[in-house]
Amino acid sequence: MQGAGYKKSIKNSKVEVLNTDKEEGTFKYRSERRGSVSYTNPISSYRETRVKTASQGQLIIMLYEEALRQMDLALDVLTADEGGGESAASKNSVPGNPSKIEKVSKSILKTQEIITELTASLDFEKGGAIATNLFSLYTWFNKELFEANVHQDIQRLMVIRGQLSDLKSAWVEILPTNNADNVGKAIAGVNIAG
């Protein structure tokens, strides 16, 4: 019988959503009985745990995967209306629509942030020429992403996306197959700790 009274008091109490932060994955509620209570989104918790327990090589691959995901979002928005009678001159860019421009810009900026993080993680002492070449490539990526963002240029985005995909594939191939033995060990040329 006690359980029934408990359910009734929950039914009759008012619950108010105070704050929802989808990016952070947290939700804050206020109820009459308990005051303010925060809950964490389980998906967000899983992602956080996945990142915290990953090896350095796995973190690099996750960064590439997210960069590719952001590039795909930008390209999806840019190519959404391409079939509808556009001239050849306008097929490489999408002028005008502010909501499209904002979505594309947001995805490109997130990609640039990821590229910047990859650049900051380079270890020139251990990585030598590879780290130097990656630095030059990442610098070029950010320059091209800036231009692609300004001009909403599909071709530039496709070229960068292809090269990011190739780099991710290379990391997948060189990542040791038994990561449990390599957790915490540095991979030559990369310093995730910053």
Residue pairs with C-beta under 8 A, 6 or more apart in sequence:
9 33
10 33
13 31
13 32
13 33
14 31
14 32
15 29
15 30
15 31
16 29
16 30
16 31
17 27
17 28
17 29
18 28
18 29
18 30
18 36
19 26
19 27
19 28
20 26
20 27
20 28
21 27
22 41
24 44
25 40
25 41
25 43
25 44
25 45
25 47
26 38
26 39
26 40
26 41
26 44
27 38
27 39
27 40
27 41
28 36
28 37
28 38
28 39
29 36
29 37
29 38
29 39
30 36
30 37
31 37
50 62
51 59
51 62
53 183
54 62
55 175
55 179
55 182
55 183
55 184
55 185
56 185
56 186
56 187
56 190
56 191
56 192
57 171
57 174
57 175
57 176
57 179
57 182
57 187
57 190
58 175
58 179
59 192
60 118
60 121
60 171
60 187
60 190
60 192
61 168
61 171
61 172
61 175
63 114
63 117
63 118
64 118
64 164
64 167
64 168
64 171
65 168
66 110
66 114
67 111
67 114
67 115
67 164
68 161
68 164
68 165
68 168
70 107
70 108
70 110
70 111
70 114
71 107
71 111
71 157
71 160
71 161
71 164
72 161
73 103
73 107
74 103
74 104
74 107
74 108
74 111
74 157
75 154
75 157
75 158
75 161
77 94
77 100
77 103
77 104
77 107
78 93
78 94
78 100
78 104
78 152
78 154
78 157
79 154
80 100
81 94
82 91
91 154
92 153
92 154
92 155
93 151
93 152
93 153
93 154
94 100
94 101
94 104
94 152
94 154
95 152
101 152
104 149
104 152
105 149
108 145
108 148
108 149
108 157
109 149
111 145
112 142
112 145
112 146
115 138
115 141
115 142
115 145
116 138
116 142
118 134
118 138
119 134
119 135
119 138
119 139
119 142
120 194
121 190
121 191
121 192
121 194
122 131
122 134
122 135
122 138
122 189
122 190
122 191
123 131
123 186
123 188
123 189
123 190
123 191
124 131
124 132
124 135
124 189
126 186
126 188
126 189
127 134
127 188
127 189
127 190
128 189
130 188
130 189
131 189
131 190
134 189
137 163
137 167
141 160
141 163
141 164
144 156
144 159
144 160
145 156
145 157
145 160
147 153
147 156
148 156
148 157
148 160
176 182
